[in-house]
Amino acid sequence: MFERQSIAEMAGYVPGAQPDGLVVAKLNTNENPFPPAPAVMAALRDIPADALRRYPDPVARGFRQAAAALHGVAPEHIIATNGGDELLRLAFTTFLDPGGTVGIAEPSYSLYPVLAAIQDCRLCRAPLADDWSLASGSAAVWNAAGARLAILVNPHAPSGRLSSAAELAAVAAAFRGVLLIDEAYVDFVDPARGHDTLALIRDLPNVLLLRTMSKGYSLAGLRFAYGIGAAPLIAPMLTKTKDSYNVDAISQRLAETALRHHGHAAEGWATIRAERARLARELGARGFDCAASETNFLLATAAHETAGGAEALYRGLAARGIFVRWFDQDRLRHRLRITIGTPDENDALLAAVDALSRQA
């Protein structure tokens, strides 16, 4: 056996199922139910042969300029990455010594412990409060453990709860390492809330924001994301620790086009927010308790009378071609995470829930 002992002993990340049989509604991996902007598809058709023959721009200048213009920062505050997972890996390898300590909230995105195990890092877990809010003193707990990196997903996964920019600023100011705020779902936050974390990277030298094209821009298959942070945080990742050509020429071109047609994506976000509210009401009428969400999914607690609980419901839905996510994990076993689909997909989910309830 040639793998490192720590790799042999760890469990890998388990992605949501990609079913190849009957699929009525795929609501398990938080994919955007609407297609990318027409301009993105046009750009794909117009890719020249030279874009494949030559190496891509190693620092994705065109994309970084588009992202900088969208967010009102300079390009040196932006790094393009091969999905959000690469930015997370870069944070581990750039800011943590092997065997160092990383702080996370619990529960959270299940990839974080996997990345820690790969890097032989220790985890310092700060349990979330009953309402999924950050526990007071989380930064102090991480500091006491010697953490040099902490990761918070906001809006939170899997609950959908949004922590305010002020809450995050307080954590970052108290924490002695790099605070990476994973904003994979931030595009779905209600604009009326006025949520904006960009001021954090201007005011605090230790904040790194993760943004992705996968969810909001309907480009999960492209594997493209980016980080926003103070130039001294971005520079070592951009020039030292990322792969030489980490994002390919096609991905750069399509991601840049998507950002420059931001308005098209925003129309889809509005529809998803409306469907999120409708689905929460409909599930509530059926006895589910849905956590308040600012994402493109709901965390739904199964009704007490549901035979077999959330796991049985998850399996019953899958048998009908309705795929949602169930986690065999403390605080989550009696809940389902349900991606917001199209109106028809959401109706199919509700019909299947009703049918299973009658069958019980």
Secondary structure, DSSP 8 states (H G I E B T S, - for coil): --S-HHHHHS----------S--SEE-SS---SS---HHHHHHHHT--HHHHHS---TT-HHHHHHHHHHHTS-GGGEEEESHHHHHHHHHHHHH--TT-EEEEEES--THHHHHHHHTT-EEEEEE--TTS---TTHHHHHHHTT-SEEEEESS-TTT-----HHHHHHHHHH-SSEEEEE-TTGGGS-GGG----HHHHHH-TTEEEEEESSSTTS-GGG--EEEEE-HHHHHHIIIIIS-TT-S-HHHHHHHHHHHHTHHHHHHHHHHHHHHHHHHHHHHHHTT-EE---SSSEEEEE--TTSTTHHHHHHHHHHHTTEE-B---STTTTTEEEEE---HHHHHHHHHHHHHHHHH-
